């Protein structure tokens, strides 16, 4: 978290020193700040691992947007075609996430994807119950959700 704060401060300093208060200039400042922090990482213990998080974040955003578009298209197709193709059901997915923040993030990401909804977490915090509109292949759905959980947890660990 320290790296992100330093990156934001460096980006804001860039904007203030350049005198150009635009979003594009802030983005340029953030890129230069990130590059500076990459160079400083070996000398500062508080920055350990920060440079690897940004590429992981970009990959996760791309992955999630792809999943979001696919789910929207599947739900939209089912709504627009007369015979409904959905086979709703509830599955139990074992969780790799352990902390409250990780479990909350995974549950919210699943609920944000059209066609799936997080229902509950078991008392021992090891199983997430999920309602799915399309439960044609339970193992494939579970595999896709585990992939989303794995990629989300990469950002926090």
Backbone torsions as a table, in degrees:
resi	resn	phi	psi	omega
1	UNK	NA	-31.6	179.3
2	UNK	-61.1	-40.5	179.6
3	UNK	-61.8	-40.6	-179.7
4	UNK	-65.4	-40.4	179.0
5	UNK	-65.6	-44.5	177.6
6	UNK	-62.6	-39.5	179.2
7	UNK	-62.8	-43.9	178.2
8	UNK	-63.4	-42.9	178.6
9	UNK	-63.3	-40.9	177.4
10	UNK	-65.3	-39.2	177.2
11	UNK	-63.6	-42.7	177.8
12	UNK	-67.0	-38.0	176.6
13	UNK	-62.3	-39.6	177.4
14	UNK	-59.0	-45.9	-179.3
15	UNK	-63.4	-45.2	-178.6
16	UNK	-65.2	-42.6	-177.6
17	UNK	-73.3	-30.7	180.0
18	UNK	-82.1	-24.4	179.1
19	UNK	79.3	6.5	-179.7
20	UNK	-106.9	102.7	-173.7
21	UNK	-93.7	63.2	178.0
22	UNK	-118.7	161.1	178.3
23	UNK	-64.0	-37.6	179.4
24	UNK	-65.0	-40.0	178.5
25	UNK	-67.9	-35.7	175.1
26	UNK	-64.1	-41.0	177.5
27	UNK	-61.6	-42.1	177.0
28	UNK	-62.0	-42.5	177.7
29	UNK	-63.1	-38.2	177.7
30	UNK	-66.5	-38.6	178.0
31	UNK	-65.7	-46.0	178.4
32	UNK	-64.5	-38.4	176.7
33	UNK	-63.2	-41.5	178.1
34	UNK	-62.3	-45.2	179.1
35	UNK	-62.4	-38.1	177.2
36	UNK	-63.8	-41.4	-179.8
37	UNK	-69.7	-31.3	175.0
38	UNK	-62.4	-41.9	179.8
39	UNK	-70.3	-30.8	-178.4
40	UNK	-86.1	-14.4	-174.6
41	UNK	-54.4	-43.4	-178.8
42	UNK	-62.4	-24.9	-177.8
43	UNK	-90.7	-20.0	-175.4
44	UNK	-118.0	120.5	-179.6
45	UNK	-65.2	-30.8	-177.4
46	UNK	-69.5	-14.8	179.7
47	UNK	-99.2	3.7	-177.1
48	UNK	-57.3	126.2	176.9
49	UNK	85.2	-10.8	-177.7
50	UNK	-63.0	-45.9	-177.9
51	UNK	-60.2	-26.8	179.8
52	UNK	-77.8	-19.5	-176.8
53	UNK	-73.6	-35.2	-177.5
54	UNK	-63.8	-48.8	176.3
55	UNK	-61.2	-36.4	176.8
56	UNK	-64.3	-39.2	178.4
57	UNK	-64.1	-43.7	179.4
58	UNK	-63.5	-43.6	177.7
59	UNK	-62.9	-39.9	-179.8
60	UNK	-66.2	-43.0	179.5
61	UNK	-61.4	-42.9	176.5
62	UNK	-61.9	-45.3	178.5
63	UNK	-61.0	-46.8	-177.0
64	UNK	-66.8	-39.1	177.5
65	UNK	-63.5	-39.1	176.8
66	UNK	-62.1	-46.8	178.6
67	UNK	-62.7	-39.0	-179.4
68	UNK	-64.9	-44.5	179.2
69	UNK	-65.1	-45.0	179.5
70	UNK	-60.8	-44.2	-179.6
71	UNK	-66.0	-40.5	177.9
72	UNK	-62.9	-42.1	179.2
73	UNK	-64.8	-40.3	-179.7
74	UNK	-66.4	-44.5	179.0
75	UNK	-66.8	-43.2	178.6
76	UNK	-61.1	-42.2	178.4
77	UNK	-62.6	-42.2	-179.1
78	UNK	-65.9	-35.4	179.4
79	UNK	-71.2	-39.5	-174.7
80	UNK	-80.6	-20.9	-180.0
81	UNK	-94.2	138.0	-174.4
82	UNK	-58.1	-53.1	178.8
83	UNK	-79.9	126.1	-179.1
84	UNK	-73.1	137.8	-178.3
85	UNK	-101.3	-1.9	-174.6
86	UNK	-74.1	146.4	173.6
87	UNK	-131.8	84.8	-174.6
88	UNK	-68.8	153.6	177.9
89	UNK	-173.6	172.1	179.7
90	UNK	-117.4	133.8	176.6
91	UNK	-122.9	158.1	174.4
92	UNK	-108.4	122.0	-179.6
93	UNK	-111.8	120.5	175.6
94	UNK	-63.7	137.1	-177.1
95	UNK	-97.5	139.7	169.6
96	UNK	-91.8	-28.2	179.2
97	UNK	-63.3	140.8	-177.0
98	UNK	-119.3	-39.6	-177.3
99	UNK	-81.4	162.0	179.0
100	UNK	-59.8	-41.2	-179.4
101	UNK	-64.5	-42.9	179.7
102	UNK	-64.4	-45.1	-180.0
103	UNK	-63.6	-42.2	178.6
104	UNK	-63.1	-43.0	-179.8
105	UNK	-63.5	-45.5	180.0
106	UNK	-63.4	-45.5	-179.7
107	UNK	-62.5	-40.4	179.4
108	UNK	-69.5	-39.2	177.4
109	UNK	-63.1	-39.1	177.7
110	UNK	-66.4	-40.9	179.9
111	UNK	-69.9	-27.8	178.2
112	UNK	-71.0	-23.4	-179.3
113	UNK	-81.1	121.0	-179.4
114	UNK	-57.8	137.7	179.4
115	UNK	97.6	-9.5	177.5
116	UNK	-132.0	149.2	-179.6
117	UNK	-147.4	126.3	175.9
118	UNK	-74.5	127.4	-177.7
119	UNK	-98.9	-49.6	-173.6
120	UNK	-162.0	161.6	174.1
121	UNK	-115.9	139.2	179.4
122	UNK	-63.6	160.9	-178.0
123	UNK	-61.0	-32.3	-179.9
124	UNK	-87.4	4.0	176.4
125	UNK	63.0	29.4	-178.7
126	UNK	-112.1	-10.2	-177.0
127	UNK	-135.3	135.0	175.0
128	UNK	-110.9	128.0	178.4
129	UNK	-95.1	130.1	-172.3
130	UNK	-129.9	133.3	171.7
131	UNK	-93.6	131.5	179.4
132	UNK	-123.5	136.9	176.3
133	UNK	-71.6	-35.5	-175.3
134	UNK	-117.6	93.3	-178.6
135	UNK	-107.6	46.3	179.1
136	UNK	-64.8	-50.1	-178.5
137	UNK	-125.5	100.6	-175.2
138	UNK	-61.9	-39.9	-178.6
139	UNK	-67.1	-39.4	178.6
140	UNK	-66.1	-42.2	177.4
141	UNK	-61.3	-46.5	179.8
142	UNK	-61.7	-39.8	179.4
143	UNK	-64.5	-42.8	178.6
144	UNK	-64.4	-41.3	179.4
145	UNK	-68.6	-36.8	176.3
146	UNK	-65.8	-36.1	176.6
147	UNK	-63.0	-42.3	177.9
148	UNK	-63.5	-42.6	179.0
149	UNK	-62.8	-44.9	-179.3
150	UNK	-59.8	-46.5	-179.3
151	UNK	-67.0	-36.2	178.0
152	UNK	-67.5	-40.0	-179.4
153	UNK	-69.0	-26.6	175.3
154	UNK	-59.6	-30.4	-178.9
155	UNK	-72.3	-28.9	-174.8
156	UNK	-98.2	-21.1	-175.9
157	UNK	-102.5	NA	NA
